[in-house]
Amino acid sequence: MDQPTGRRRFLKNLTALGALASLPAAAQGVNWPTKPVRFIVPFPPGGTTDPLARLVGARLTATLGQQFIVDNRPGASGSLGAGIAAKSTPDGYTFLFVFDTHAVNPTLIPNLPFDTVKDLAPVMLISTAPNAIVTNVSKPYKNFGDVVKAAKAKPDTVTLGSIGSGSLGHLTMTLVQQAGGFKIVHIPYKGGGPMTVDALGGQVELAIGTVALLSPHVKGGKLRALAVTGDKRSQAMPDVPALAEQGFPGFSALGWWGIFAPAGTPKPVLDKFHAELTKIFNQPDLRKQLTEQLGMDLAVSSPEALQKFLVGEIARWGKVVRENNIRSE
């Protein structure tokens, strides 16, 4: 064998070895998962994001034969867990479930140690849902118009609880006050639990939170729902008019849930994961559970649609945070 021929063969074999070395990442689109998968939930157990991730994980475990394990990493309005996910190895074995705070944090929290748009790859916008505005049944408000009248008659006397400063409920009511020309007193709580306790006890006149959080107490007769914040009624509260029906035409502010992966996760993995998620969210019993119990409107979007949605939400709520000088607690 002459020297040039031997060298060509060596280089050809070297190229083949390089191709083989890259196969595991590409082939994971077929073989993935081959070990347990971690779902980072950047909130404590409870709420809405945690049970959603557990529902999805249980169904994927059953269909794909590997454990999908929820890893709760609460803190800093969800940004702590998001940062952990952003810095995780992009091998297809770490994913992040987020709530609407994910789009507020880039403006609300200075110097985040990751780029919300660039360091996380979009997988799917799962669903959206309006917040509900409620009052204790002992209070005089029968609809949201009554709140506006009371607040205009005596500014800064009506109190409203939210799950925290800079939460979607807080920002939504900031926009509503500006649109309606009235002022109320915002009381931030450290989560939905303490806020709901005070609403049930009548210590705060109004509360705003997810339909999933508040509807059981409305159905139980302790709280009265005055409005939902979407441009249409919620399937979980069909008798409650939207703000758009009560003097705020076209107004819509929605909570949302989505899934991301560390940037650089192999596309074949993301494609397979997306396909499996689509199958799960099209199961009739799960759709019914999410829509009727959690008040979600399922989106089951493409990755591209989630990225576009995220960028739009960051711009919208970032403007509200900056213009109103809102700070995290």
C-alpha positions in Angstrom: 0.0 0.0 0.0 1.5 3.4 -1.0 1.8 6.2 1.5 -0.9 8.5 0.0 -3.4 5.7 -0.1 -2.7 4.8 3.5 -3.0 8.4 4.6 -6.4 8.7 2.8 -7.7 5.6 4.5 -6.5 6.8 7.9 -8.2 10.1 7.4 -11.4 8.4 6.3 -11.4 6.1 9.4 -10.7 9.1 11.6 -13.7 10.9 10.1 -15.9 7.9 10.6 -14.8 7.7 14.3 -15.7 11.4 14.7 -19.1 10.7 13.2 -19.6 7.8 15.6 -18.7 10.0 18.6 -21.4 12.4 17.7 -24.1 9.8 17.2 -25.3 9.5 20.8 -26.6 13.1 20.8 -28.3 12.8 17.4 -29.5 9.3 18.0 -31.3 10.2 21.2 -34.2 11.3 19.1 -34.8 7.6 18.7 -33.3 6.1 21.8 -34.1 8.8 24.4 -34.7 8.5 27.3 -32.3 5.8 28.4 -32.1 7.1 32.1 -34.3 9.1 34.5 -35.3 12.6 33.3 -35.4 15.6 35.7 -38.2 18.1 35.7 -37.1 21.3 37.5 -40.1 23.1 39.1 -38.9 26.5 40.4 -41.7 26.6 43.0 -42.5 24.6 46.2 -44.9 21.6 46.1 -48.5 22.7 45.7 -49.7 25.6 43.6 -50.3 24.8 39.9 -46.9 24.3 38.3 -45.8 21.4 40.6 -49.0 19.3 40.2 -48.9 19.9 36.4 -45.3 18.7 36.2 -46.2 15.6 38.3 -49.1 14.8 36.1 -47.0 15.0 33.0 -44.1 13.1 34.6 -46.3 10.2 35.6 -47.8 9.8 32.2 -44.4 10.0 30.5 -43.0 7.4 32.9 -45.8 5.1 31.9 -45.4 5.5 28.2 -41.6 5.8 27.9 -40.4 3.5 30.6 -38.1 5.8 32.4 -38.7 7.8 35.6 -39.5 11.5 35.1 -38.7 13.0 38.5 -39.8 16.4 39.8 -37.1 18.5 41.4 -38.5 21.4 43.3 -36.1 24.4 43.4 -38.1 27.3 44.8 -36.8 30.8 45.3 -36.7 34.3 43.8 -40.1 34.1 42.0 -39.0 31.1 40.0 -35.7 32.5 38.8 -33.5 30.3 41.1 -34.8 27.1 39.5 -34.7 28.6 36.0 -31.0 29.5 36.5 -30.2 26.0 37.6 -31.9 24.7 34.4 -30.2 27.2 32.2 -26.8 26.0 33.5 -27.5 22.3 33.4 -25.9 20.0 30.9 -28.0 20.2 27.6 -28.2 16.4 27.2 -32.0 15.9 27.2 -32.2 14.9 30.8 -33.2 18.2 32.4 -36.3 20.3 31.6 -37.8 23.3 33.2 -41.5 23.9 33.9 -42.3 27.6 34.3 -45.2 29.9 35.3 -45.9 33.4 34.1 -43.4 34.9 36.5 -40.8 33.7 34.0 -41.6 36.6 31.7 -41.7 39.2 34.5 -38.4 38.3 36.2 -36.0 39.7 33.6 -37.2 43.2 34.4 -38.3 42.7 38.0 -35.1 41.1 39.3 -31.8 43.0 38.5 -28.8 41.1 37.2 -30.3 37.6 36.6 -27.4 35.2 36.2 -28.8 33.9 32.9 -30.4 35.2 29.8 -34.1 34.2 29.8 -34.4 34.2 26.0 -31.0 32.9 25.0 -30.0 30.4 27.7 -33.2 28.3 27.6 -34.6 26.5 24.5 -38.4 26.6 24.2 -40.3 23.3 24.1 -44.0 24.0 24.5 -46.5 26.6 25.8 -48.8 24.2 27.6 -51.7 26.5 28.5 -53.0 29.8 29.6 -55.6 30.9 32.2 -57.0 34.1 33.5 -56.7 35.1 37.1 -59.8 35.5 39.2 -60.7 38.6 41.3 -62.6 37.6 44.4 -64.0 39.1 47.6 -65.3 37.6 50.9 -69.0 37.1 50.8 -69.4 39.4 53.7 -68.1 42.3 51.7 -70.5 44.6 49.8 -69.2 44.0 46.2 -71.4 42.1 43.9 -69.5 42.8 40.7 -66.3 44.6 39.6 -68.3 47.7 38.9 -69.0 48.0 42.6 -65.2 47.9 43.3 -64.6 50.7 40.8 -67.3 52.9 42.3 -66.1 52.4 45.8 -62.5 53.1 44.9 -63.4 56.3 43.0 -65.6 57.5 45.9 -62.8 56.8 48.5 -59.4 56.4 46.8 -56.8 54.3 48.5 -59.3 52.6 50.9 -60.1 49.4 49.0 -57.5 46.7 49.7 -56.3 44.0 47.2 -54.1 41.1 48.1 -51.9 39.4 45.5 -49.4 36.6 45.7 -46.5 39.1 45.7 -45.1 42.3 44.4 -44.5 42.0 40.7 -46.8 39.0 40.4 -49.0 38.8 37.4 -52.0 39.7 39.6 -50.3 42.8 40.9 -49.3 43.9 37.4 -52.7 43.2 36.0 -54.4 45.3 38.6 -52.0 48.1 38.0 -53.1 48.2 34.4 -56.8 47.9 35.4 -56.5 50.9 37.7 -54.8 53.0 35.1 -57.5 52.0 32.5 -60.4 52.6 34.9 -59.1 55.7 36.6 -59.2 54.5 40.2 -56.8 53.6 43.0 -56.7 50.8 45.5 -54.2 49.6 48.1 -52.1 46.7 47.0 -51.1 44.2 49.8 -48.4 41.7 48.6 -48.4 38.3 50.3 -45.7 35.7 50.3 -47.7 33.3 48.1 -51.2 32.2 47.5 -51.7 30.4 50.8 -51.4 33.4 53.1 -53.3 35.6 50.7 -56.2 33.1 50.6 -56.3 32.7 54.4 -56.7 36.5 54.8 -59.3 36.7 52.0 -61.3 33.9 53.7 -61.0 35.7 57.0 -62.1 39.1 55.5 -58.8 40.8 56.5 -58.3 41.9 52.8 -61.3 43.1 50.8 -60.2 41.7 47.4 -57.8 39.1 46.3 -56.4 38.1 42.8 -55.0 34.7 42.0 -55.3 31.8 39.7 -58.7 30.2 39.1 -57.3 26.9 40.4 -56.3 28.5 43.7 -59.5 30.4 44.3 -62.4 28.5 42.6 -62.7 25.9 45.4 -63.4 28.6 47.9 -65.9 30.2 45.5 -67.7 26.9 45.0 -67.6 26.4 48.8 -69.5 29.7 49.3 -66.8 31.5 51.3 -65.6 33.8 48.5 -67.5 35.6 45.7 -65.9 35.9 42.3 -66.2 39.3 40.7 -64.3 38.9 37.5 -61.8 36.9 35.5 -58.9 38.7 33.8 -59.1 37.2 30.3 -61.1 38.6 27.4 -63.5 35.7 27.8 -65.0 33.7 30.6 -63.2 30.7 32.1 -64.4 27.2 31.6 -63.9 26.7 35.3 -66.0 29.7 36.2 -68.5 30.1 33.4 -70.9 32.3 35.4 -68.2 34.9 36.2 -67.9 37.7 33.7 -64.6 38.8 32.3 -63.2 42.3 32.9 -63.8 42.8 29.2 -67.5 42.5 29.9 -67.4 45.0 32.8 -66.1 48.2 31.3 -62.7 47.1 30.1 -63.2 46.1 26.5 -60.4 44.1 24.9 -58.6 43.7 28.2 -56.8 40.4 28.7 -54.1 39.3 31.1 -53.4 35.6 31.2 -51.3 33.4 33.4 -49.4 30.7 31.5 -47.4 27.5 31.9 -44.6 26.4 29.6 -41.7 24.0 29.3 -38.1 24.9 28.4 -34.8 23.0 28.1 -31.1 24.1 28.5 -30.0 25.8 25.3 -28.1 23.4 23.2 -30.2 20.4 24.0 -30.1 18.2 20.8 -33.0 18.9 18.5 -33.9 15.2 18.0 -34.5 15.0 21.7 -36.6 18.1 21.8 -38.6 16.9 18.8 -39.4 13.5 20.4 -40.2 15.2 23.8 -42.5 17.6 22.1 -44.3 14.8 20.2 -44.7 12.8 23.4 -46.1 15.9 25.2 -48.6 16.5 22.4 -49.9 12.9 22.8 -50.3 13.4 26.5 -52.1 16.7 26.3 -54.5 15.3 23.7 -55.7 12.6 26.1 -59.3 13.5 26.9 -59.2 12.7 30.6 -56.2 14.9 31.1 -57.6 17.7 29.0 -60.8 17.6 31.1 -58.8 17.7 34.4 -56.7 20.7 33.3 -59.6 22.7 31.9 -62.3 22.0 34.5 -60.2 21.7 37.7 -57.3 24.1 37.0 -59.1 26.5 34.6 -56.5 26.1 31.9 -57.0 26.8 28.2 -54.7 24.3 26.5 -52.3 25.7 23.9 -50.0 22.7 23.2 -47.9 25.0 21.0 -44.8 24.6 18.9 -41.4 25.7 20.3 -41.4 28.7 17.9 -44.8 29.8 19.2 -43.7 29.6 22.8 -40.6 31.7 22.0 -42.6 34.4 20.3 -45.1 34.4 23.2 -42.3 34.7 25.7 -40.7 37.7 24.0 -44.0 39.4 23.8 -44.8 38.8 27.5 -41.4 40.1 28.6 -41.9 43.3 26.6 -45.5 43.8 27.9 -44.9 43.3 31.6 -41.4 44.8 31.6 -43.0 48.0 30.4 -45.5 47.9 33.3 -42.7 47.2 35.9 -40.5 50.0 34.6 -43.2 52.6 34.2 -44.6 52.0 37.7 -41.2 51.5 39.4 -42.3 48.1 40.8 -39.7 46.2 42.8 -39.5 42.6 44.0 -39.9 42.0 47.7 
